[in-house]
Amino acid sequence: QVHIVESGGGLAQAGGSLRLSCAASGIIFSIYHISWYRQAPGNERELVSTISSRGVTNYADSVKGRFTISRDNAKNTVYLQMDTLKPEDTAVYYCNTKSSVIATVNYWGQGTQVTVSS
């Protein structure tokens, strides 16, 4: 059974930092691309950052230079280091895992709330 669990969300002040974790079980983690999405109230879910199975990273323009995604395949975990947080980063952050072998195979976590106060 597949489990995707996000953690690390919470309340931070503008300019502060948080580190989100996405822990996966029940999958061959190393062959999965991992992405972070976020959804603010009234907004569509948007892609924040992706790290491929080979470690290639990309970021949305809105977080480039402030957020860093990384993965530890030994721990089946992906991290999202969020620095210089802004109130507009407030959202529920979701982890998505997508197989690099069969693209239609993907799983979502339940999300973790990030709130940034001004």
N, C-alpha and C positions, 0 to 999 in steps of 0.2 A: 504494500500500500504506500502511495506517495504522500509525503507530508512536506509542505513548504511553510516555514514559520519565520515571520519577520519579527524583529525586536529592536530596541534602541530608540524608539520614538519618545517624544515627551515635549516639554516646554523649554524653550530657549529664548534668550534675548537677542534682538537684532545685533549682528556682529559676532554672535557666539557660534558654537560648534556642537554638532551631534554626530554620532556614528551609528548607522543602521547596519543590522546584520540580517542575512537571509540564509537560514539553515535548511538544507534539503536532505531528505532520506527517501529510500525506495527507488532511487534512480541512479544511473551511472553518471554521476555528477560531472565528471571531466569531459563528457561529450556534449554537454548542454551549454547553450548560450544563456546568459543570465541578464535580465534587464530589470531596472527599477522604473516604475511608472508612478505618477501621482495624480490625485484627483482632489481638487478643491470644491467646496460646495457650489453648485450651480454651473460647474465647468465640466468639460469632457476630460476623460482620463488622458494624460499626456505622457509621452516617453521622456524620461529624464536621462538615462544612461544605460549603456549596454557594454558587457564584456563578453567577447566570444569565447568559444571553447579553447581557442589558441591564445587568449589573453589580449586580443585587440580591443581597444576601448573607443567609445565615442560618447559624446555628450550633447545635450540640447544647448543651444546658444545661451539660454537663460541661466545655465549653471556652469558653463565652461569657465575654468579658472578658479572656481570655488568648490566644486565637488570632485571627489576622486573615487572611482570604483576599482575594486581589487577582488581577487579570489584566492582562496586557499583550498585547493582540491583535496588535500589531506584531511581537511576538516569539513568538507562538503559545505563550505560557507562562502558567501560573497558579502563584501562590505561596501557601504557607501559612506565615505567620510564627507561630511557637509560642513564647510567652513564659511565664515563671513555670511551667516544666514541673514535673510531678509524676510520681512513680514509676508511677502508674496510667495515665500517657500512653504507657507502653511498649507497643509494638505494631508490626506491619507496617502501613505506611500506603500506601494504594492510591489512584490517581487514576482517576476515571471520567469519560468524556466522553459526553454524551447530546445528540443532535440536538434542537434546538428545533422542527424541522420535522416530523421523523418520530421519535417518542419511542422506538420499538423499536430505533432505530439507536444503539448505544452501544458504547464500547470501554473496556477496562481496561488499565492498566499492569501491570508485573510486581511492583511494590511496593518500598518502601524501609524498612529496619528503623530504628526509633527506640527507643533504650534510655535510660531515665532512672534514674540511681542515686540512692539516698537518702543 
